[in-house]
Amino acid sequence: MIRINPDFLSYVEVLVEKHLDYFTLEKYTSKEVILKQDKRYHSLFIIKSGITKCYLSDENGKDFIQEFLGEGMEFGELEVFSGKLSFCTIEAISEVELYKISHQNYTQLLENDPIFNRLVMKSLAAKIAYKAPRHSFQQSYSIEENILKLKKSYPNFDKVFSKKDIANYLGITVRSLNRTLNNLN
């Protein structure tokens, strides 16, 4: 549920020391929006600490949480490769510290640092590999089974995330979530 990438973070921290002018450290508080859907940004971010949520908002204002991102996860990288507007909103769930790097410096590292390049490719592959089975499982199984899977994988998920976030992650209403949680208890 909370995606992390400690190998990438470790290497980024080496790069921060090596390329002091490439990275800046930014801090965000809970509920603060870091990236807004359908906006253009010229930097991307790597999470040093904390938890964020990545979500899409439809034309009716309904949010669908794609994933929760933790330490070592990057976001904004798809826009570097596509040149398009941001496809989702990233919001802090807890206090978050991020390394910010410009698209230009990120591209420079991709072209000149094979270790960085390999870790980015590995990270992108992991994102793709994570999403397809998650969405498939959610559509193929009942709400109860999805919640039981969450409880098994993340026993304290209900302490970390709001019911609204859990419902948006599962693609259900808060009312359905509450009903299911009551039935499971």
VMD Tcl script that draws the C-alpha trace (Angstrom):
set ca {
  {0.00 0.00 0.00}
  {2.78 2.45 0.88}
  {5.36 2.14 -1.86}
  {9.01 2.68 -0.90}
  {12.32 2.51 -2.76}
  {15.22 2.50 -0.26}
  {17.87 1.66 -2.88}
  {16.95 4.69 -4.97}
  {16.87 6.97 -1.91}
  {20.30 5.75 -0.79}
  {21.80 6.53 -4.17}
  {20.05 9.90 -4.42}
  {21.55 10.84 -1.04}
  {25.00 10.06 -2.47}
  {24.17 12.27 -5.47}
  {22.94 15.08 -3.20}
  {26.43 15.23 -1.65}
  {28.14 14.98 -5.04}
  {25.92 17.50 -6.89}
  {24.96 20.07 -4.25}
  {23.57 22.44 -6.88}
  {21.25 19.79 -8.41}
  {18.99 19.18 -5.42}
  {17.04 21.26 -2.93}
  {15.34 19.93 0.18}
  {11.69 20.95 0.61}
  {9.28 20.31 3.47}
  {5.50 19.96 3.31}
  {2.90 19.57 6.03}
  {-0.01 17.13 6.09}
  {-2.71 17.92 3.49}
  {-0.42 20.27 1.57}
  {-0.58 19.80 -2.21}
  {2.85 19.30 -3.77}
  {1.81 18.78 -7.40}
  {-1.56 19.61 -8.92}
  {-3.16 17.56 -11.70}
  {-3.09 19.17 -15.18}
  {-0.35 21.69 -14.33}
  {3.11 22.04 -15.85}
  {6.12 21.58 -13.61}
  {9.81 21.84 -14.39}
  {11.05 19.74 -11.47}
  {10.43 16.34 -10.01}
  {10.63 15.05 -6.48}
  {12.13 12.16 -4.51}
  {10.66 11.49 -1.06}
  {13.24 11.59 1.72}
  {10.71 10.98 4.51}
  {6.96 10.91 5.01}
  {3.95 9.66 3.05}
  {2.10 11.17 0.09}
  {-0.89 10.12 -1.94}
  {-1.08 10.23 -5.72}
  {-4.62 10.67 -7.02}
  {-6.65 11.53 -10.10}
  {-9.71 13.75 -9.89}
  {-12.45 13.29 -12.46}
  {-14.75 15.98 -13.88}
  {-17.27 15.30 -11.09}
  {-14.72 15.91 -8.34}
  {-14.36 12.21 -7.47}
  {-10.83 11.26 -6.47}
  {-9.19 7.93 -7.23}
  {-5.99 7.22 -5.34}
  {-3.45 5.52 -7.59}
  {-0.91 4.83 -4.86}
  {0.61 5.96 -1.59}
  {4.26 6.93 -1.89}
  {6.88 6.75 0.85}
  {10.64 7.03 1.23}
  {12.64 6.82 -1.98}
  {9.69 7.09 -4.34}
  {9.89 9.68 -7.08}
  {7.09 11.58 -8.75}
  {6.96 13.97 -11.66}
  {9.28 11.75 -13.69}
  {6.60 10.74 -16.20}
  {6.24 14.38 -17.18}
  {10.01 14.56 -17.86}
  {9.66 11.76 -20.40}
  {6.31 12.79 -21.90}
  {6.64 16.59 -21.79}
  {2.96 16.72 -20.81}
  {1.06 18.25 -17.91}
  {1.04 16.40 -14.60}
  {-1.44 13.55 -14.75}
  {-2.25 13.45 -11.03}
  {-2.18 15.41 -7.80}
  {0.37 14.59 -5.10}
  {-0.63 15.53 -1.55}
  {1.22 15.07 1.73}
  {-0.49 12.73 4.20}
  {2.13 13.24 6.89}
  {4.97 15.72 7.21}
  {7.10 15.14 4.13}
  {10.68 15.99 3.18}
  {11.49 15.89 -0.52}
  {14.50 16.28 -2.73}
  {13.57 18.51 -5.65}
  {15.55 18.32 -8.91}
  {14.99 20.19 -12.17}
  {14.05 18.28 -15.31}
  {17.32 19.47 -16.85}
  {19.50 18.11 -14.02}
  {17.47 14.89 -13.87}
  {18.00 14.35 -17.60}
  {21.70 15.11 -17.15}
  {21.96 12.38 -14.51}
  {20.02 9.92 -16.66}
  {22.39 10.49 -19.57}
  {25.65 10.50 -17.61}
  {25.18 8.27 -14.56}
  {24.50 4.62 -15.46}
  {23.68 3.66 -11.86}
  {21.10 6.45 -11.58}
  {19.67 5.50 -14.98}
  {19.33 1.83 -13.99}
  {17.65 2.71 -10.68}
  {15.17 5.01 -12.46}
  {14.34 2.30 -15.01}
  {13.93 -0.23 -12.20}
  {11.64 2.20 -10.36}
  {9.47 2.79 -13.44}
  {9.21 -0.96 -14.05}
  {8.16 -1.49 -10.41}
  {5.44 1.17 -10.74}
  {4.02 -0.55 -13.79}
  {4.29 -4.00 -12.21}
  {2.47 -2.76 -9.09}
  {-0.50 -1.08 -10.74}
  {-1.81 -3.77 -13.06}
  {-2.23 -6.52 -10.42}
  {-3.64 -4.03 -7.89}
  {-6.32 -2.77 -10.25}
  {-7.07 -6.29 -11.44}
  {-7.46 -7.57 -7.87}
  {-9.75 -4.66 -6.94}
  {-12.02 -5.34 -9.89}
  {-12.02 -9.11 -9.54}
  {-12.74 -9.42 -5.82}
  {-15.35 -8.15 -3.40}
  {-14.89 -5.13 -1.14}
  {-14.54 -7.51 1.82}
  {-11.73 -9.43 0.15}
  {-9.95 -6.19 -0.78}
  {-10.16 -4.91 2.80}
  {-8.96 -8.24 4.21}
  {-6.00 -8.12 1.82}
  {-5.22 -4.57 3.02}
  {-5.46 -5.67 6.66}
  {-3.14 -8.61 6.02}
  {-0.55 -6.53 4.17}
  {-0.84 -3.37 6.29}
  {-2.37 -4.18 9.70}
  {-2.43 -0.51 10.79}
  {-3.75 0.94 7.53}
  {-6.81 2.37 9.30}
  {-4.55 4.26 11.75}
  {-2.40 5.84 9.02}
  {-5.06 6.71 6.43}
  {-8.43 8.41 6.66}
  {-11.52 6.42 5.72}
  {-11.98 8.74 2.74}
  {-8.46 7.92 1.50}
  {-9.00 4.18 1.99}
  {-12.31 4.37 0.11}
  {-10.73 6.39 -2.73}
  {-7.87 3.88 -2.90}
  {-10.34 0.99 -3.20}
  {-12.60 2.89 -5.61}
  {-15.63 2.71 -3.30}
  {-17.69 5.13 -1.21}
  {-17.00 5.82 2.46}
  {-20.47 4.45 3.18}
  {-19.60 1.12 1.51}
  {-16.31 1.03 3.40}
  {-18.05 1.63 6.76}
  {-20.68 -1.01 6.03}
  {-18.02 -3.55 5.07}
  {-15.84 -2.77 8.10}
  {-18.87 -3.21 10.39}
  {-19.72 -6.54 8.75}
  {-16.13 -7.75 9.17}
  {-16.14 -6.90 12.89}
}
mol new
graphics top color blue
foreach p $ca { graphics top sphere $p radius 0.5 }
foreach p [lrange $ca 0 end-1] q [lrange $ca 1 end] { graphics top cylinder $p $q radius 0.2 }
display resetview
